[in-house]
Amino acid sequence: MPMLVLLALVTAIAPAALHMLVPALPILAVEFEAAPGSVQLVLTLFLAGIAVGQLVYGPASDRFGRRPVLLTGLLLFLVGTVLCGFAWSLSALIVGRTLAATGGCAGMVLGRAIVRDIYDRERSASALATIMMVMSLAPSLSPAIGAYLVQWVGWRTDFALLGTVGAAVLILTSVYLKETHAPTSVNVAAMIGSFVLLLQSPIFISIVFATAFTSASWFTFLAVAPYLLAERLHEPPSIYGLMILLPMAGYILGNASVVRLSALLGSTRLFILGLALSLVSGIMLALWCLADLTPWALFVPMAISSIGNGMSQPSGLAAGLSVYPRIAGAASGLMGFTQMMIAALGTFLLGMLPRGSVLAMVAVVGTSLALALGCGLLSLALAPGLSPAPAVRLRLPMAKGP
C-alpha cells in the first residue's frame, strides 16, 4: 500500500468520526430528552479530546517511535466507538466520543509528523496537501452517509460503520506501516522542554494561532448549521448531508492548488492568500445570511472559505513543523492541541448563545477568520528578509534545531 494513502487513512479517521454524527445532533436532543447545549458536548468534548490527545501523542512519538504510539491510538479509537454504539445515555455517548477522539487524533498528529520525517519543508507542504486532499474524501462523504443513515435507519448505525472502518485501518496500519523515527530514551523533562522551546518561538506561535482560528471558524459553523437547517429552515438531516459537500469540495480544491502552486509561489504566499480568501468569504456569509437565510446562504460562502482553508492549512502546518524539525512530533501535537482547543471553546461559546441565532454564528465565524489573517500577517512581520516578488519562492526562516 502506498505510504501517502495509508497516512491519509489514519489521518482521516477522527475527522470522519466527527463529521458523521453532526447531522444527528438535533435528533440526539430528542432521543435523550436533553437540552441542545448538553447535546453540544458530543461535539465540544470530541474536539477537546482531540486537543488533549495531540498534546500527548506528539512528544510520546518523538520518544517511543511513531508506529507503536499510532497503533495504541487507533485501538483506543475502536474501543470508544464501540461504547458509543451501545450508549445507553447521553453521558455514556459523550464518554465514548471523548475516548474515540483521544485515540483517533493519534493519526492526525502522527500522519503529519511522519510526512515531516520523510520530506523536507517544501516537499512536505505538497505531501501534506496530497494527504489532506485524499483524506478529505472521508469527512466529505461521512456527513452525507451519516445523515442518510440517521434518517433511514438510526444514529447507532453511524457507529457500526465507524467501528468497521476503524478496525480495518488498525489492521492495515499494523501490517504496512514501518517506523520512520528512531525511538529515544524516555525523558519527561525533554518532552516538556520541547513544548517550552516551541512556545518561545514567536514565529511558531503566530503560525499556530493562524491555523487554529481558521479551524475554529469551520468547527463553530458545523456546531450551528444543523440546528439552523432543522429549526429555522425545517429541513431534514439529508439536506445537511448534501449541502456539506460544497465546502468539502472547496477544501479539496484548495489542497489541489497547493500541490500545483507551492513550488511556483512558495508555501508562505499561499498561506496568506488562503487566509485572506477565507476572510472575504466570512464577510459574504454574514451579509447573505443576515439578508436572507437559506441553505445556499450558509454553504456557498463556507465553500469559498474552505478553498482558502485548503490553501492555508497545509502551508501553515508545513511552516510550523519546520521551525524545529528535530521535534516535529511535539510541534505537530502542540499545533493540533491549539487548533482543537480553540475550536472547542468556539463551539462551547455557541452552545451558550441562542441556538437559532444567525448573528451569533456569523460573528464567531467572522471574528475567527479575521484573527487568523492577523496572525498570518504577524508571522510575515516576524520573518525578516522575505521578498514580495511573485517569482521568488517565499519561505519562513527555519530556526536552528536544539
C-alpha positions in Angstrom: 0.0 0.0 0.0 1.4 3.5 -0.9 2.6 5.4 2.2 0.6 8.5 1.4 -2.6 6.5 1.1 -2.1 4.9 4.4 -1.2 8.2 6.1 -4.4 9.7 4.6 -6.5 6.9 6.1 -5.1 7.2 9.6 -5.3 11.0 9.4 -9.0 10.8 8.2 -10.4 8.5 10.8 -11.0 11.1 13.5 -12.4 13.8 11.2 -14.7 11.2 9.6 -16.0 10.3 13.1 -16.5 13.9 14.0 -18.4 14.9 10.9 -20.6 11.7 10.6 -22.5 12.4 13.8 -23.0 16.2 13.2 -26.3 15.8 11.2 -27.7 13.8 14.1 -27.3 16.4 16.8 -30.9 17.7 16.7 -32.1 14.1 16.7 -30.0 13.2 19.7 -31.6 16.1 21.7 -34.9 14.4 21.1 -33.7 10.8 21.7 -32.1 11.6 25.1 -34.6 14.3 26.0 -31.7 16.7 26.6 -31.2 20.4 26.0 -29.3 21.3 22.8 -26.5 22.8 25.0 -26.0 19.4 26.6 -26.0 17.6 23.3 -23.4 20.1 22.1 -20.9 18.4 24.4 -20.9 15.5 21.9 -19.1 17.8 19.6 -17.3 20.1 22.1 -15.7 17.3 24.1 -14.8 15.4 20.9 -12.7 18.4 19.9 -11.3 18.7 23.5 -10.4 15.0 23.4 -8.5 15.6 20.1 -6.8 18.6 21.6 -5.5 16.8 24.7 -4.6 13.6 22.9 -2.5 15.5 20.4 -0.6 17.2 23.2 0.5 13.7 24.4 1.0 11.8 21.1 3.5 14.2 19.6 6.2 14.1 22.2 5.4 10.5 23.0 6.1 9.5 19.4 9.3 11.5 19.5 10.5 9.4 22.4 8.9 6.0 21.7 8.6 6.0 17.9 5.7 6.7 15.6 4.4 3.2 15.0 3.6 1.9 18.5 2.0 5.2 19.6 -0.2 5.3 16.5 -1.3 1.7 16.9 -2.3 2.4 20.5 -4.3 5.4 19.5 -6.2 3.5 16.8 -7.1 0.8 19.3 -8.4 3.4 21.7 -10.5 4.9 18.9 -12.1 1.5 18.3 -12.9 1.0 21.9 -14.6 4.4 22.2 -16.6 3.8 19.0 -17.9 0.5 20.3 -19.0 2.2 23.5 -20.8 4.9 21.5 -22.7 2.3 19.5 -24.1 0.7 22.7 -24.5 4.0 24.6 -27.5 3.8 27.0 -27.5 7.5 27.9 -26.2 10.8 26.7 -23.4 10.7 29.3 -22.2 7.3 28.0 -22.3 8.6 24.5 -20.2 11.6 25.5 -17.6 9.4 27.3 -17.4 7.1 24.3 -16.9 10.1 21.9 -14.2 11.5 24.1 -12.3 8.2 24.1 -12.7 7.8 20.4 -11.4 11.4 19.8 -8.5 10.9 22.2 -7.5 7.7 20.3 -8.3 8.8 16.7 -6.3 12.0 17.0 -3.1 9.9 17.0 -3.5 9.6 13.3 -3.9 13.4 12.9 -0.7 14.1 14.8 1.5 11.3 13.6 0.4 11.4 10.0 1.8 14.9 9.8 4.9 14.0 11.8 5.7 11.0 9.6 5.4 13.2 6.5 7.9 15.6 8.1 10.2 12.6 8.9 10.3 11.7 5.2 10.3 15.0 3.3 11.9 18.5 3.6 9.8 21.6 4.1 8.7 22.4 0.6 8.1 18.8 -0.4 6.3 18.2 2.9 3.8 21.1 2.1 3.0 19.3 -1.2 2.8 15.9 0.5 0.5 17.3 3.3 -1.7 18.8 0.7 -2.0 15.5 -1.1 -2.8 13.7 2.1 -5.4 16.3 3.1 -6.9 16.1 -0.4 -7.3 12.3 -0.2 -8.4 12.3 3.4 -11.0 15.0 2.7 -13.0 12.4 0.9 -13.8 10.8 4.3 -15.2 13.9 6.0 -16.7 15.0 2.7 -18.7 11.8 2.4 -19.3 11.0 6.0 -21.8 13.7 6.8 -23.9 12.6 3.8 -23.6 9.0 4.8 -24.3 9.8 8.4 -27.3 11.9 7.5 -29.0 9.3 5.4 -28.2 6.5 8.0 -29.7 8.6 10.7 -32.8 9.5 8.6 -33.4 5.9 7.3 -32.0 3.6 10.0 -30.9 5.3 13.2 -28.0 7.1 14.7 -26.4 4.0 16.2 -25.7 2.7 12.6 -23.2 5.5 12.3 -21.0 3.9 14.9 -21.4 0.4 13.4 -19.9 1.8 10.2 -17.2 3.8 12.1 -16.2 0.7 14.1 -15.8 -1.4 11.0 -13.7 1.2 9.3 -11.6 1.8 12.5 -10.9 -2.0 12.7 -9.8 -2.1 9.1 -7.5 0.9 9.5 -5.9 -0.6 12.6 -5.2 -3.8 10.7 -3.7 -2.1 7.7 -1.5 0.1 9.8 -0.2 -2.8 11.8 0.7 -4.6 8.6 2.1 -1.9 6.3 3.5 1.0 8.5 7.2 0.9 9.2 8.9 3.0 11.8 10.1 6.4 10.5 11.5 7.9 13.7 14.1 6.1 15.8 12.9 5.9 19.4 15.0 7.7 22.0 15.3 7.2 25.8 12.4 8.3 27.9 12.9 11.8 29.3 9.9 13.6 30.6 11.9 16.8 31.1 12.9 16.7 27.5 9.2 16.4 26.5 8.3 19.4 28.5 11.4 21.2 27.2 10.2 20.6 23.6 7.0 22.4 24.3 8.8 25.2 26.1 11.2 25.7 23.2 8.3 25.9 20.7 6.4 28.3 22.9 9.4 30.6 23.0 9.3 31.0 19.2 7.1 34.0 18.1 7.0 32.7 14.5 5.8 29.3 15.6 3.1 30.8 17.9 1.8 33.2 15.2 1.6 30.3 12.7 -0.2 28.1 15.2 -2.8 30.7 16.0 -3.4 31.4 12.4 -4.2 27.8 11.7 -6.1 27.4 15.0 -8.5 30.3 14.3 -9.0 29.0 10.8 -10.0 25.6 12.2 -12.3 27.3 14.8 -14.2 29.1 12.1 -15.1 25.8 10.5 -16.0 23.8 13.6 -18.2 26.6 15.0 -20.0 26.7 11.7 -20.5 22.9 12.0 -21.9 23.3 15.5 -24.7 25.5 14.5 -25.5 24.7 10.8 -27.6 21.5 11.6 -29.8 23.4 14.0 -30.3 26.3 11.6 -31.4 23.9 8.9 -33.6 21.9 11.2 -35.2 24.6 13.4 -35.1 27.7 11.3 -35.5 26.2 7.8 -37.2 22.9 8.7 -35.0 20.8 6.5 -34.3 17.1 7.1 -30.8 15.8 8.0 -30.2 14.7 4.4 -30.1 18.3 3.2 -27.2 18.9 5.6 -25.5 15.8 4.2 -25.8 17.1 0.7 -25.0 20.7 1.2 -21.9 20.0 3.3 -20.4 18.5 0.1 -19.9 22.1 -1.2 -17.4 23.2 1.4 -15.7 19.8 1.4 -15.2 20.0 -2.3 -13.9 23.6 -1.8 -11.3 22.2 0.7 -10.1 19.6 -1.8 -9.8 22.3 -4.5 -7.7 24.4 -2.1 -5.5 21.5 -1.3 -5.1 20.8 -5.0 -3.9 24.4 -5.6 -1.2 23.9 -3.0 0.1 20.8 -4.9 0.2 22.8 -8.1 1.4 26.2 -6.9 3.6 25.6 -3.8 6.7 25.2 -5.9 5.9 28.3 -8.0 4.7 30.8 -5.4 6.1 29.3 -2.2 4.2 28.0 0.8 4.2 31.3 2.7 2.5 33.2 -0.1 -0.2 30.6 -0.4 -0.6 30.7 3.4 -1.5 34.4 3.3 -3.6 34.2 0.2 -5.7 31.4 1.7 -6.3 33.3 4.9 -7.3 36.4 3.0 -9.8 34.5 0.8 -11.4 32.9 3.9 -11.9 36.3 5.5 -13.6 37.6 2.4 -15.9 34.6 2.3 -16.7 35.2 6.0 -17.9 38.7 5.2 -20.0 37.2 2.4 -21.5 34.7 4.8 -22.6 37.5 7.2 -24.2 39.7 4.5 -26.0 36.8 2.8 -27.3 35.1 5.9 -28.5 38.2 7.6 -30.3 39.3 4.4 -31.9 36.0 3.5 -31.2 32.8 5.4 -31.2 29.8 3.0 -29.1 26.6 2.8 -27.2 28.3 -0.1 -26.5 31.4 2.0 -24.9 29.1 4.6 -22.9 26.7 2.5 -21.8 28.7 -0.6 -19.7 31.2 1.4 -18.3 28.4 3.5 -17.4 26.6 0.3 -15.3 29.6 -0.7 -13.9 29.8 2.8 -12.9 26.2 2.5 -10.9 26.9 -0.7 -8.9 29.4 1.4 -8.6 26.9 4.2 -7.3 24.3 1.8 -4.7 26.7 0.7 -3.6 28.0 4.1 -3.7 24.9 6.3 -1.1 22.6 4.6 1.3 25.5 4.1 0.8 26.7 7.7 1.3 23.1 9.0 4.5 22.7 7.0 5.9 26.0 8.2 5.1 25.2 11.9 6.7 21.8 11.7 9.8 23.2 10.0 10.6 25.7 12.8 12.3 22.9 14.8 12.4 19.8 12.6 14.0 17.6 15.2 10.9 17.8 17.4 8.4 17.7 14.6 6.2 15.3 16.7 6.0 17.8 19.6 5.3 20.6 17.1 2.5 18.7 15.4 0.9 17.8 18.8 1.1 21.4 20.0 -0.4 22.8 16.8 -3.2 20.2 16.9 -3.9 20.9 20.6 -4.2 24.6 20.0 -6.4 24.2 16.9 -8.9 21.8 18.6 -8.9 23.6 21.9 -9.8 26.9 20.3 -12.4 25.2 18.2 -13.8 23.5 21.3 -14.0 26.9 23.0 -15.8 28.3 20.0 -18.4 25.6 20.0 -18.9 25.9 23.7 -19.4 29.6 23.3 -22.1 29.0 20.7 -23.7 26.4 23.0 -24.3 29.3 25.5 -25.8 31.5 22.9 -29.3 31.2 21.4 -29.4 28.2 19.2 -31.2 29.8 16.3 -29.2 33.0 16.3 -27.7 33.6 12.9 -25.9 36.7 14.2 -24.0 34.7 16.8 -22.8 32.2 14.2 -21.6 34.9 11.7 -20.0 36.9 14.5 -18.0 33.9 15.8 -17.0 32.7 12.3 -16.1 36.1 11.0 -14.1 37.0 14.1 -12.1 33.7 13.9 -11.2 34.4 10.2 -10.1 37.9 11.0 -7.9 36.8 13.8 -6.5 34.0 11.6 -5.4 36.6 8.9 -4.0 38.9 11.6 -1.8 36.1 13.0 -0.7 35.1 9.5 0.4 38.6 8.7 2.2 38.7 12.0 4.2 35.6 11.1 5.4 37.5 8.0 6.4 40.5 10.1 8.4 38.2 12.4 10.2 36.6 9.4 12.7 39.2 8.1 14.0 39.2 4.6 11.0 38.0 2.7 10.8 39.3 -0.8 7.4 40.3 -2.2 8.3 39.4 -5.8 5.9 36.8 -7.1 8.7 34.9 -8.9 10.6 34.4 -5.7 9.8 31.4 -3.5 8.8 32.8 -0.2 9.6 30.8 2.9 9.7 31.4 6.7 13.2 31.0 8.0 14.0 27.8 9.8 15.2 28.2 13.3 18.3 26.2 14.3 17.4 22.9 16.0 18.1 22.5 19.7 
